[in-house]
Structure formats: structure tokens, C-alpha cells
């Protein structure tokens, strides 16, 4: 199964996208109130085994499966 993911360069973790501003674990990847076309380029669809954030794994994969 593929999930929408975002990579954070600060902690080198791949997070599962929850909505247009946050991830499942609470990480904010988009801090601006507007969502522009370049923000879509940050989101990549990847398989579940490439998600490295432990909180996103625990919360997101069980919810969507």
C-alpha cells in the first residue's frame, strides 16, 4: 500500500501526510496558511516500508489499513 509522505531534512525522517499542513505525528510540514502548487512537489507517494517516523508508523498505517 502506498501512502502520501513528506521527508524532513531536520531529523531525517519520512512522515505520513494527514492533511494540508500536518502529518499523523503532529509534525507541521507546511507552515503557511495557503497551499500553492510547489507544496505538492514535497509530497511523494511511497510504500509503507519506507516510512521512518515511528509515531507515523504507529498512528497512520494502522488507521489506513
TILUMLUM-907332 format. One record per residue: residue number from 1; x, y, z of N, C-alpha, C, O in turn. Coordinates in steps of 0.05 Angstrom, whole numbers, plus 5000, padded with zeros to 4 digits. Example, Ala and Ser with C-alpha at 12.3 -4.5 7.8 and 13.67 -1.06 7.14 Angstrom:
REM residues 2
<zaro k="1" n_px="5264" n_py="4886" n_pz="5156" ca_px="5246" ca_py="4910" ca_pz="5156" c_px="5264" c_py="4934" c_pz="5156" o_px="5285" o_py="4934" o_pz="5169"/>
<zaro k="2" n_px="5257" n_py="4955" n_pz="5142" ca_px="5273" ca_py="4979" ca_pz="5143" c_px="5258" c_py="5001" c_pz="5157" o_px="5268" o_py="5023" o_pz="5161"/>
***
This chain:
REM residues 65
<zaro k="1" n_px="5017" n_py="4977" n_pz="5000" ca_px="5000" ca_py="5000" ca_pz="5000" c_px="5018" c_py="5025" c_pz="5000" o_px="5038" o_py="5025" o_pz="5013"/>
<zaro k="2" n_px="5010" n_py="5045" n_pz="4985" ca_px="5025" ca_py="5070" ca_pz="4983" c_px="5012" c_py="5092" c_pz="5000" o_px="4988" o_py="5093" o_pz="5001"/>
<zaro k="3" n_px="5029" n_py="5108" n_pz="5012" ca_px="5019" ca_py="5130" ca_pz="5029" c_px="5032" c_py="5156" c_pz="5020" o_px="5054" o_py="5157" o_pz="5010"/>
<zaro k="4" n_px="5017" n_py="5179" n_pz="5023" ca_px="5029" ca_py="5205" ca_pz="5018" c_px="5049" c_py="5212" c_pz="5040" o_px="5042" o_py="5212" o_pz="5063"/>
<zaro k="5" n_px="5074" n_py="5217" n_pz="5032" ca_px="5095" ca_py="5222" ca_pz="5052" c_px="5109" c_py="5248" c_pz="5047" o_px="5109" o_py="5259" o_pz="5025"/>
<zaro k="6" n_px="5123" n_py="5258" n_pz="5068" ca_px="5139" ca_py="5282" ca_pz="5067" c_px="5165" c_py="5275" c_pz="5081" o_px="5164" o_py="5263" o_pz="5103"/>
<zaro k="7" n_px="5188" n_py="5284" n_pz="5070" ca_px="5214" ca_py="5279" ca_pz="5083" c_px="5222" c_py="5304" c_pz="5097" o_px="5222" o_py="5326" o_pz="5086"/>
<zaro k="8" n_px="5230" n_py="5302" n_pz="5123" ca_px="5240" ca_py="5324" ca_pz="5139" c_px="5270" c_py="5323" c_pz="5140" o_px="5282" o_py="5303" o_pz="5150"/>
<zaro k="9" n_px="5283" n_py="5343" n_pz="5129" ca_px="5313" ca_py="5344" ca_pz="5129" c_px="5325" c_py="5348" c_pz="5157" o_px="5348" o_py="5341" o_pz="5161"/>
<zaro k="10" n_px="5309" n_py="5360" n_pz="5175" ca_px="5320" ca_py="5366" ca_pz="5202" c_px="5325" c_py="5341" c_pz="5218" o_px="5346" o_py="5339" o_pz="5231"/>
<zaro k="11" n_px="5307" n_py="5322" n_pz="5218" ca_px="5310" ca_py="5298" ca_pz="5233" c_px="5314" c_py="5273" c_pz="5216" o_px="5315" o_py="5250" o_pz="5227"/>
<zaro k="12" n_px="5315" n_py="5276" n_pz="5190" ca_px="5319" ca_py="5254" ca_pz="5171" c_px="5298" c_py="5232" c_pz="5174" o_px="5304" o_py="5208" o_pz="5173"/>
<zaro k="13" n_px="5272" n_py="5240" n_pz="5177" ca_px="5251" ca_py="5221" ca_pz="5179" c_px="5230" c_py="5226" c_pz="5157" o_px="5226" o_py="5248" o_pz="5147"/>
<zaro k="14" n_px="5218" n_py="5204" n_pz="5148" ca_px="5196" ca_py="5205" ca_pz="5129" c_px="5170" c_py="5203" c_pz="5143" o_px="5165" o_py="5183" o_pz="5157"/>
<zaro k="15" n_px="5152" n_py="5223" n_pz="5140" ca_px="5127" ca_py="5225" ca_pz="5155" c_px="5104" c_py="5219" c_pz="5136" o_px="5106" o_py="5223" o_pz="5112"/>
<zaro k="16" n_px="5081" n_py="5209" n_pz="5147" ca_px="5057" ca_py="5205" ca_pz="5132" c_px="5040" c_py="5230" c_pz="5134" o_px="5035" o_py="5240" o_pz="5156"/>
<zaro k="17" n_px="5031" n_py="5240" n_pz="5111" ca_px="5015" ca_py="5265" ca_pz="5109" c_px="4987" c_py="5260" c_pz="5119" o_px="4974" o_py="5240" o_pz="5111"/>
<zaro k="18" n_px="4977" n_py="5277" n_pz="5137" ca_px="4950" ca_py="5275" ca_pz="5148" c_px="4931" c_py="5294" c_pz="5133" o_px="4910" o_py="5286" o_pz="5123"/>
<zaro k="19" n_px="4939" n_py="5319" n_pz="5132" ca_px="4923" ca_py="5339" ca_pz="5117" c_px="4942" c_py="5359" c_pz="5104" o_px="4965" o_py="5353" o_pz="5101"/>
<zaro k="20" n_px="4932" n_py="5382" n_pz="5097" ca_px="4948" ca_py="5401" ca_pz="5081" c_px="4970" c_py="5415" c_pz="5097" o_px="4987" o_py="5428" o_pz="5085"/>
<zaro k="21" n_px="4970" n_py="5413" n_pz="5123" ca_px="4991" ca_py="5426" ca_pz="5140" c_px="5006" c_py="5407" c_pz="5158" o_px="5029" o_py="5413" o_pz="5164"/>
<zaro k="22" n_px="4995" n_py="5385" n_pz="5166" ca_px="5008" ca_py="5368" ca_pz="5186" c_px="5010" c_py="5339" c_pz="5178" o_px="4997" o_py="5330" o_pz="5158"/>
<zaro k="23" n_px="5026" n_py="5325" n_pz="5193" ca_px="5029" ca_py="5296" ca_pz="5189" c_px="5015" c_py="5281" c_pz="5212" o_px="5004" o_py="5294" o_pz="5230"/>
<zaro k="24" n_px="5014" n_py="5255" n_pz="5211" ca_px="5000" ca_py="5240" ca_pz="5231" c_px="5011" c_py="5243" c_pz="5259" o_px="4996" o_py="5243" o_pz="5279"/>
<zaro k="25" n_px="5037" n_py="5248" n_pz="5261" ca_px="5050" ca_py="5250" ca_pz="5287" c_px="5049" c_py="5279" c_pz="5298" o_px="5057" o_py="5283" o_pz="5321"/>
<zaro k="26" n_px="5039" n_py="5298" n_pz="5283" ca_px="5037" ca_py="5326" ca_pz="5291" c_px="5058" c_py="5344" c_pz="5279" o_px="5058" o_py="5368" o_pz="5284"/>
<zaro k="27" n_px="5077" n_py="5333" n_pz="5264" ca_px="5097" ca_py="5349" ca_pz="5250" c_px="5084" c_py="5367" c_pz="5229" o_px="5068" o_py="5358" o_pz="5213"/>
<zaro k="28" n_px="5091" n_py="5393" n_pz="5230" ca_px="5080" ca_py="5412" ca_pz="5210" c_px="5099" c_py="5415" c_pz="5187" o_px="5122" o_py="5425" o_pz="5191"/>
<zaro k="29" n_px="5092" n_py="5406" n_pz="5164" ca_px="5109" ca_py="5408" ca_pz="5140" c_px="5102" c_py="5433" c_pz="5124" o_px="5119" o_py="5441" o_pz="5107"/>
<zaro k="30" n_px="5079" n_py="5444" n_pz="5127" ca_px="5071" ca_py="5468" ca_pz="5113" c_px="5061" c_py="5489" c_pz="5133" o_px="5039" o_py="5486" o_pz="5144"/>
<zaro k="31" n_px="5078" n_py="5509" n_pz="5138" ca_px="5071" ca_py="5528" ca_pz="5159" c_px="5055" c_py="5552" c_pz="5149" o_px="5046" o_py="5569" o_pz="5164"/>
<zaro k="32" n_px="5052" n_py="5554" n_pz="5122" ca_px="5038" ca_py="5577" ca_pz="5110" c_px="5008" c_py="5570" c_pz="5108" o_px="5001" o_py="5547" o_pz="5104"/>
<zaro k="33" n_px="4991" n_py="5591" n_pz="5111" ca_px="4962" ca_py="5585" ca_pz="5110" c_px="4952" c_py="5578" c_pz="5082" o_px="4931" o_py="5565" o_pz="5080"/>
<zaro k="34" n_px="4966" n_py="5586" n_pz="5061" ca_px="4958" ca_py="5579" ca_pz="5034" c_px="4973" c_py="5555" c_pz="5024" o_px="4996" o_py="5550" o_pz="5032"/>
<zaro k="35" n_px="4961" n_py="5540" n_pz="5007" ca_px="4973" ca_py="5516" ca_pz="4996" c_px="4977" c_py="5521" c_pz="4966" o_px="4957" o_py="5522" o_pz="4951"/>
<zaro k="36" n_px="5002" n_py="5524" n_pz="4957" ca_px="5008" ca_py="5530" ca_pz="4929" c_px="5018" c_py="5505" c_pz="4915" o_px="5022" o_py="5484" o_pz="4927"/>
<zaro k="37" n_px="5021" n_py="5508" n_pz="4889" ca_px="5029" ca_py="5485" ca_pz="4872" c_px="5055" c_py="5473" c_pz="4880" o_px="5059" o_py="5449" o_pz="4878"/>
<zaro k="38" n_px="5075" n_py="5489" n_pz="4889" ca_px="5101" ca_py="5479" ca_pz="4896" c_px="5100" c_py="5461" c_pz="4921" o_px="5117" o_py="5444" o_pz="4925"/>
<zaro k="39" n_px="5079" n_py="5465" n_pz="4938" ca_px="5076" ca_py="5448" ca_pz="4961" c_px="5069" c_py="5419" c_pz="4954" o_px="5076" o_py="5401" o_pz="4969"/>
<zaro k="40" n_px="5056" n_py="5415" n_pz="4931" ca_px="5050" ca_py="5388" ca_pz="4922" c_px="5075" c_py="5372" c_pz="4915" o_px="5075" o_py="5348" o_pz="4916"/>
<zaro k="41" n_px="5096" n_py="5386" n_pz="4907" ca_px="5121" ca_py="5373" ca_pz="4900" c_px="5135" c_py="5361" c_pz="4924" o_px="5152" o_py="5343" o_pz="4921"/>
<zaro k="42" n_px="5129" n_py="5370" n_pz="4948" ca_px="5141" ca_py="5359" ca_pz="4972" c_px="5129" c_py="5332" c_pz="4979" o_px="5142" o_py="5315" o_pz="4992"/>
<zaro k="43" n_px="5105" n_py="5327" n_pz="4970" ca_px="5091" ca_py="5302" ca_pz="4977" c_px="5097" c_py="5280" c_pz="4957" o_px="5093" o_py="5284" o_pz="4933"/>
<zaro k="44" n_px="5107" n_py="5258" n_pz="4966" ca_px="5114" ca_py="5235" ca_pz="4949" c_px="5099" c_py="5211" c_pz="4959" o_px="5096" o_py="5207" o_pz="4984"/>
<zaro k="45" n_px="5088" n_py="5195" n_pz="4941" ca_px="5074" ca_py="5170" ca_pz="4949" c_px="5095" c_py="5148" c_pz="4950" o_px="5108" o_py="5141" o_pz="4930"/>
<zaro k="46" n_px="5097" n_py="5136" n_pz="4974" ca_px="5117" ca_py="5115" ca_pz="4979" c_px="5104" c_py="5091" c_pz="4993" o_px="5084" o_py="5095" o_pz="5006"/>
<zaro k="47" n_px="5116" n_py="5067" n_pz="4991" ca_px="5105" ca_py="5044" ca_pz="5005" c_px="5109" c_py="5046" c_pz="5035" o_px="5126" o_py="5062" o_pz="5044"/>
<zaro k="48" n_px="5094" n_py="5031" n_pz="5050" ca_px="5094" ca_py="5032" ca_pz="5079" c_px="5121" c_py="5026" c_pz="5091" o_px="5128" o_py="5036" o_pz="5113"/>
<zaro k="49" n_px="5137" n_py="5009" n_pz="5078" ca_px="5163" ca_py="5001" ca_pz="5090" c_px="5184" c_py="5023" c_pz="5088" o_px="5205" o_py="5020" o_pz="5100"/>
<zaro k="50" n_px="5179" n_py="5045" n_pz="5074" ca_px="5198" ca_py="5067" ca_pz="5073" c_px="5193" c_py="5089" c_pz="5093" o_px="5208" o_py="5108" o_pz="5094"/>
<zaro k="51" n_px="5171" n_py="5087" n_pz="5108" ca_px="5165" ca_py="5108" ca_pz="5128" c_px="5182" c_py="5103" c_pz="5153" o_px="5183" o_py="5081" o_pz="5164"/>
<zaro k="52" n_px="5197" n_py="5124" n_pz="5160" ca_px="5217" ca_py="5121" ca_pz="5182" c_px="5209" c_py="5134" c_pz="5208" o_px="5221" o_py="5129" o_pz="5229"/>
<zaro k="53" n_px="5188" n_py="5150" n_pz="5209" ca_px="5178" ca_py="5163" ca_pz="5234" c_px="5163" c_py="5142" c_pz="5250" o_px="5143" o_py="5131" o_pz="5240"/>
<zaro k="54" n_px="5172" n_py="5136" n_pz="5274" ca_px="5159" ca_py="5115" ca_pz="5290" c_px="5130" c_py="5122" c_pz="5298" o_px="5113" o_py="5104" o_pz="5299"/>
<zaro k="55" n_px="5125" n_py="5147" n_pz="5303" ca_px="5097" ca_py="5155" ca_pz="5310" c_px="5079" c_py="5154" c_pz="5287" o_px="5056" o_py="5146" o_pz="5289"/>
<zaro k="56" n_px="5088" n_py="5162" n_pz="5263" ca_px="5071" ca_py="5160" ca_pz="5239" c_px="5066" c_py="5131" c_pz="5232" o_px="5044" o_py="5124" o_pz="5223"/>
<zaro k="57" n_px="5085" n_py="5114" n_pz="5236" ca_px="5081" ca_py="5085" ca_pz="5231" c_px="5059" c_py="5074" c_pz="5249" o_px="5041" o_py="5060" o_pz="5240"/>
<zaro k="58" n_px="5061" n_py="5081" n_pz="5275" ca_px="5042" ca_py="5070" ca_pz="5294" c_px="5014" c_py="5082" c_pz="5290" o_px="4994" o_py="5067" o_pz="5292"/>
<zaro k="59" n_px="5012" n_py="5107" n_pz="5284" ca_px="4986" ca_py="5120" ca_pz="5281" c_px="4974" c_py="5117" c_pz="5253" o_px="4950" o_py="5111" o_pz="5250"/>
<zaro k="60" n_px="4990" n_py="5121" n_pz="5233" ca_px="4979" ca_py="5123" ca_pz="5206" c_px="4974" c_py="5097" c_pz="5192" o_px="4953" o_py="5094" o_pz="5180"/>
<zaro k="61" n_px="4992" n_py="5078" n_pz="5194" ca_px="4989" ca_py="5054" ca_pz="5179" c_px="4966" c_py="5037" c_pz="5190" o_px="4952" o_py="5023" o_pz="5174"/>
<zaro k="62" n_px="4962" n_py="5037" n_pz="5216" ca_px="4940" ca_py="5022" ca_pz="5227" c_px="4914" c_py="5034" c_pz="5219" o_px="4894" o_py="5020" o_pz="5214"/>
<zaro k="63" n_px="4913" n_py="5061" n_pz="5219" ca_px="4888" ca_py="5075" ca_pz="5212" c_px="4879" c_py="5071" c_pz="5183" o_px="4856" o_py="5067" o_pz="5178"/>
<zaro k="64" n_px="4898" n_py="5071" n_pz="5165" ca_px="4892" ca_py="5069" ca_pz="5136" c_px="4890" c_py="5041" c_pz="5126" o_px="4879" o_py="5036" o_pz="5105"/>
<zaro k="65" n_px="4900" n_py="5021" n_pz="5141" ca_px="4900" ca_py="4994" ca_pz="5131" c_px="4873" c_py="4981" c_pz="5133" o_px="4869" o_py="4958" o_pz="5126"/>
***
